[in-house]
Structures are given as structure tokens and as C-alpha cells.
């Protein structure tokens, strides 16, 4: 579509306002008193709306070639060539075999038809969570939301790159997008790279069923340096500039939280990444996995849940 907004456009225009941390602190203090007691322990699945979802979710970037590979520009093409339609089908089957029952993709991914065909053949045990966004200045700004419903998704959320920019520039469009997503009858959510998105959406009391927020430590060599003030960092490598602030805000949020980019695009090992996310309050972890990683990653996630130590109550 000629009027379709690109990820790069949103990234360039998005910035975490300095007031976000202060608003987050206020949000945390005002909501914390209303928190119910934490359940005794987690199970392998949790609920978003009526959906029963595995706490480890299969990311869509690796199977669509949308890789975050810093300055290694060939990696996206390599991933796309490896993950042929046949390989994607194998990957989905392996995920089901190891108890992973959800995949998260973008509405315009080239491989959406593969996921759709897989579910038509193997049933709908593999739940499908899809990102979308409104298209400002379009004859039908809700076209992509309608497509999600038509494709047969089980849940829908506002794409993080879209939310990052829209919350700063057009909160009214965010509210209208939420209303339109709600009209699909599916569980709905909002994703974000910048913490300010969560803060502002909670402040506006938007009726969403879940949030999806980037979350990882800085414990990797190419992590964002102190003098790198940009929200997204250099070379496509910074996805959570202040994990402690995120955990503090999310502690007061009563909606389920899906943590994504937990491995900082492959820079952090899953054993460290999953434990850190669950300990810090995430209800689900979204992870890009090749077929040969699924069995080990599922086991690592189960081990992390078995020894989790957290203060945020489970929200799902």
C-alpha cells in the first residue's frame, strides 16, 4: 500500500519522553496497593482473555527474514532462505510437540499464508497472535485490522513501532485503534519498545487485554552505552534501555505482560534471558527460535519457571 507506514519511519520519529519515568513511578505507587496476592507458583500456561497460552511463545521474525542483525546485513536473507515453507511447517510442529502453542507474527509478513495453511491442516492448537496498525491518511485506515480477523488470528495487538510513534503524536488515533481492534471480538493488546507507551496507555485507562514490551538486561558486549541516548541505540541493538524502570512500572500493571526481545536479538543466552524476564515480572516470553533450538529453549523455560523468584503477581 502506498500509504503504509514503515518501521523505519516510526523508529525515527519515536522518542521516550523524559517525563515517562516520573509518570511510571507515580503509576506504580498508585496501583500497587490494589494488587491481589501472588499465586503460589506458575504453570506452563497462562491466560490472555479466554486463550490458554504457553508461557514461552514462538516469535515470527526468524521465520520471515525480519532479523535484527545489527551491521550484519546478510543475516535476514540467510534466515529467510533457511526457513523455507517446509521448514516453517516443521518448526511449528516441533513447537507443538514441546508444548509451545502460540506464534506471534506481523500482519504483513510474507509467511502468514504458511501459518494459515498449517493451522488448516493440523488444527488450531497453535494459537496465532498478530500485530497490526492503523494506516493514517488511507481510505480505509482499518484495513490491516480487518485482515487480521480474516486470516483467522486468535489475538491482535497494536504493533510496537506504531505505538511508539502514535502515543507521542496522536493518542486519539491510538484510542480509536484500540476500539477498532476490540470490535473484532479477539483479545487485544499494545506492544512497545519505549516505556512511555505503557505509561501513557495506563494513564488513559485503555481497555486492552495485554501488553507486549521489550525487556532484557544490558549484560552483553554490544549493549547500549551510557553516552548512546537514542531509544533504539546504534546498529539496531538496543531494545530495552532501562530494564529496572520497566520492571517497576509493570509491577503495578494488572494486565498480562509478554516480554519480547528478551535475548537482545541473540546476544544473550536463553538460560539467562528467560530467567531474568520471568523473575522480573513477565508473564510470557516471546522468543525467536530456529527448529533446532526449540527443544532446548522449551526445557530452559520450564526450568526457569520452576525456580522463579519475583515480586510482581502473575497476571496470567
RAKA-V131431 format. One record per residue. N is the residue number from 1. SS is DSSP state (hx for helix, st for strand, lp for the rest). PSI is psi in degrees with one decimal (999 if undefined). BURIAL is 1 if it has 24 or more other C-alpha atoms within 12 Angstrom, else 0. Layout:
# RAKA-V131431
N/SS/PSI/BURIAL ; N/SS/PSI/BURIAL
This chain:
# RAKA-V131431
1/lp/139.8/0 ; 2/lp/-31.5/0 ; 3/lp/7.5/0 ; 4/lp/131.4/1 ; 5/lp/141.5/1 ; 6/lp/158.2/0 ; 7/hx/-41.9/0 ; 8/hx/-39.6/0 ; 9/hx/-44.9/0 ; 10/hx/-41.1/1 ; 11/hx/-43.6/1 ; 12/hx/-34.4/0 ; 13/hx/-11.6/1 ; 14/lp/139.9/1 ; 15/lp/139.2/1 ; 16/lp/113.4/1 ; 17/lp/148.6/1 ; 18/lp/-24.0/0 ; 19/hx/-11.7/0 ; 20/hx/-44.7/1 ; 21/hx/-40.1/1 ; 22/hx/-41.8/0 ; 23/hx/-39.4/1 ; 24/hx/-42.1/1 ; 25/hx/-41.2/1 ; 26/hx/-39.7/0 ; 27/hx/-44.7/1 ; 28/hx/-45.8/1 ; 29/hx/-33.2/0 ; 30/hx/-28.5/0 ; 31/hx/-20.9/0 ; 32/hx/-33.6/0 ; 33/hx/-23.1/0 ; 34/hx/2.4/0 ; 35/lp/137.2/0 ; 36/lp/162.4/0 ; 37/lp/147.3/0 ; 38/lp/141.4/0 ; 39/lp/160.6/0 ; 40/lp/-34.0/0 ; 41/lp/163.2/1 ; 42/lp/159.0/1 ; 43/lp/171.8/1 ; 44/lp/-22.6/1 ; 45/st/158.0/1 ; 46/st/167.8/1 ; 47/st/137.5/1 ; 48/st/112.5/1 ; 49/lp/-129.0/0 ; 50/lp/1.1/0 ; 51/st/131.4/1 ; 52/st/110.4/1 ; 53/st/140.9/1 ; 54/st/145.2/1 ; 55/lp/-18.2/1 ; 56/st/122.7/1 ; 57/st/150.3/1 ; 58/st/120.2/1 ; 59/st/157.3/1 ; 60/lp/-15.6/1 ; 61/hx/-42.0/1 ; 62/hx/-25.8/1 ; 63/hx/1.6/1 ; 64/hx/0.2/1 ; 65/lp/6.1/1 ; 66/lp/64.5/1 ; 67/lp/141.9/1 ; 68/lp/98.9/1 ; 69/lp/22.8/1 ; 70/lp/-123.4/1 ; 71/lp/10.6/0 ; 72/lp/86.4/0 ; 73/lp/-15.0/0 ; 74/lp/-12.8/0 ; 75/hx/-40.1/0 ; 76/hx/-45.2/0 ; 77/hx/-38.5/0 ; 78/hx/-45.9/0 ; 79/hx/-41.5/1 ; 80/hx/-38.0/1 ; 81/hx/-33.0/0 ; 82/hx/-44.7/0 ; 83/lp/73.5/1 ; 84/lp/167.1/0 ; 85/hx/-38.9/0 ; 86/hx/-40.8/0 ; 87/hx/-37.7/1 ; 88/hx/-42.1/1 ; 89/hx/-43.7/1 ; 90/hx/-41.3/0 ; 91/hx/-43.9/1 ; 92/hx/-40.8/1 ; 93/hx/-40.6/1 ; 94/hx/-40.7/1 ; 95/hx/-47.6/1 ; 96/hx/-42.8/1 ; 97/hx/-33.6/0 ; 98/lp/18.3/1 ; 99/lp/7.5/1 ; 100/lp/115.8/1 ; 101/lp/22.4/1 ; 102/st/147.3/1 ; 103/st/143.9/1 ; 104/st/116.6/1 ; 105/st/172.3/1 ; 106/st/147.4/1 ; 107/lp/-27.9/1 ; 108/lp/11.2/1 ; 109/lp/141.5/1 ; 110/lp/-20.6/0 ; 111/lp/9.2/1 ; 112/hx/-36.3/1 ; 113/hx/-28.0/1 ; 114/hx/-44.7/1 ; 115/hx/-41.8/1 ; 116/hx/-46.2/1 ; 117/hx/-38.2/0 ; 118/hx/-46.7/1 ; 119/hx/-34.2/1 ; 120/hx/-33.9/0 ; 121/hx/-38.3/0 ; 122/hx/1.5/0 ; 123/lp/175.4/0 ; 124/lp/24.2/0 ; 125/lp/-36.7/1 ; 126/lp/105.2/1 ; 127/st/147.0/1 ; 128/st/113.7/1 ; 129/st/126.2/1 ; 130/st/140.6/1 ; 131/st/146.8/1 ; 132/st/178.5/1 ; 133/lp/158.1/1 ; 134/lp/156.0/1 ; 135/lp/90.7/1 ; 136/lp/146.1/1 ; 137/lp/11.5/0 ; 138/lp/154.4/0 ; 139/lp/-32.0/0 ; 140/lp/87.3/0 ; 141/lp/-13.1/1 ; 142/lp/13.0/1 ; 143/hx/-43.2/1 ; 144/hx/-34.1/1 ; 145/hx/-42.8/1 ; 146/hx/-37.4/1 ; 147/hx/-38.6/1 ; 148/hx/-46.0/1 ; 149/hx/-43.4/1 ; 150/hx/-34.2/0 ; 151/hx/-17.9/1 ; 152/lp/25.3/1 ; 153/lp/156.0/1 ; 154/lp/-19.3/1 ; 155/st/156.8/1 ; 156/st/145.3/1 ; 157/st/157.6/1 ; 158/st/122.8/1 ; 159/lp/137.5/1 ; 160/hx/-43.6/1 ; 161/hx/-31.2/1 ; 162/hx/-46.1/1 ; 163/hx/-39.6/1 ; 164/hx/-45.1/1 ; 165/hx/-41.6/1 ; 166/hx/-35.4/1 ; 167/hx/-34.2/1 ; 168/hx/-33.1/1 ; 169/hx/-30.1/0 ; 170/lp/72.2/0 ; 171/hx/-27.7/0 ; 172/hx/-38.9/0 ; 173/hx/-34.8/1 ; 174/hx/-46.5/1 ; 175/hx/-42.2/1 ; 176/hx/-35.4/1 ; 177/hx/-41.7/1 ; 178/hx/-43.9/1 ; 179/hx/-41.3/1 ; 180/hx/-40.0/1 ; 181/hx/-40.2/1 ; 182/hx/-32.9/1 ; 183/lp/-16.3/0 ; 184/lp/-19.1/1 ; 185/lp/1.6/0 ; 186/lp/157.8/1 ; 187/st/138.4/1 ; 188/st/153.8/1 ; 189/st/178.7/1 ; 190/st/131.5/1 ; 191/st/159.2/1 ; 192/st/146.8/1 ; 193/lp/-33.2/1 ; 194/lp/137.7/1 ; 195/hx/-29.4/1 ; 196/hx/-29.8/1 ; 197/hx/-48.7/1 ; 198/hx/-45.1/1 ; 199/hx/-48.2/1 ; 200/hx/-36.3/1 ; 201/hx/-38.3/1 ; 202/hx/-39.9/1 ; 203/hx/-37.5/0 ; 204/lp/-4.5/0 ; 205/lp/44.5/0 ; 206/lp/138.6/1 ; 207/lp/82.3/1 ; 208/lp/161.1/1 ; 209/lp/-19.2/1 ; 210/st/161.7/1 ; 211/st/152.9/1 ; 212/st/112.4/1 ; 213/st/135.9/1 ; 214/st/142.4/1 ; 215/lp/120.7/1 ; 216/lp/163.5/1 ; 217/lp/177.7/1 ; 218/lp/19.6/1 ; 219/lp/62.1/0 ; 220/lp/152.0/0 ; 221/lp/-36.9/0 ; 222/lp/22.9/1 ; 223/lp/159.8/1 ; 224/lp/129.3/1 ; 225/lp/158.4/0 ; 226/lp/-31.4/0 ; 227/lp/0.7/0 ; 228/lp/100.6/0 ; 229/lp/-7.4/0 ; 230/lp/144.5/1 ; 231/lp/-33.1/1 ; 232/lp/-3.8/1 ; 233/lp/-178.0/1 ; 234/hx/148.0/0 ; 235/hx/35.8/0 ; 236/hx/38.7/1 ; 237/lp/2.4/1 ; 238/lp/116.0/1 ; 239/lp/-12.1/1 ; 240/lp/95.9/1 ; 241/lp/-21.2/1 ; 242/lp/87.1/1 ; 243/hx/-32.0/1 ; 244/hx/-39.0/1 ; 245/hx/-40.5/1 ; 246/hx/-48.3/1 ; 247/hx/-38.1/1 ; 248/hx/-43.3/1 ; 249/hx/-46.4/1 ; 250/hx/-23.7/1 ; 251/hx/-32.1/1 ; 252/lp/-7.3/1 ; 253/lp/129.5/1 ; 254/lp/-2.0/1 ; 255/lp/150.8/1 ; 256/st/146.7/1 ; 257/st/120.1/1 ; 258/st/117.9/1 ; 259/st/130.1/1 ; 260/st/168.5/1 ; 261/lp/31.5/1 ; 262/lp/-22.5/1 ; 263/lp/12.2/1 ; 264/lp/50.0/1 ; 265/lp/45.1/1 ; 266/lp/1.4/1 ; 267/lp/-19.0/1 ; 268/lp/137.1/1 ; 269/lp/144.1/1 ; 270/hx/-34.4/1 ; 271/hx/-42.4/1 ; 272/hx/-42.9/1 ; 273/hx/-46.3/1 ; 274/hx/-43.7/1 ; 275/hx/-42.1/1 ; 276/hx/-42.4/1 ; 277/hx/-47.6/1 ; 278/hx/-42.5/1 ; 279/hx/-33.9/1 ; 280/lp/-2.6/1 ; 281/lp/-4.1/1 ; 282/lp/140.2/1 ; 283/lp/-27.8/1 ; 284/st/154.0/1 ; 285/st/125.9/1 ; 286/st/122.3/1 ; 287/st/131.8/1 ; 288/lp/127.8/1 ; 289/lp/133.0/1 ; 290/lp/164.6/1 ; 291/hx/-38.3/1 ; 292/hx/-3.6/0 ; 293/hx/-14.7/0 ; 294/hx/-49.1/1 ; 295/hx/-47.2/1 ; 296/hx/-42.9/0 ; 297/hx/-37.6/1 ; 298/hx/-41.4/1 ; 299/hx/-41.3/0 ; 300/hx/-42.3/1 ; 301/hx/-40.7/1 ; 302/hx/-38.9/1 ; 303/hx/-38.3/0 ; 304/hx/-41.4/1 ; 305/hx/-34.1/1 ; 306/hx/-26.9/0 ; 307/lp/24.0/0 ; 308/lp/142.9/1 ; 309/lp/113.9/0 ; 310/lp/160.2/1 ; 311/lp/-22.4/1 ; 312/lp/128.7/1 ; 313/lp/148.1/1 ; 314/lp/129.6/1 ; 315/lp/0.6/1 ; 316/lp/999/1
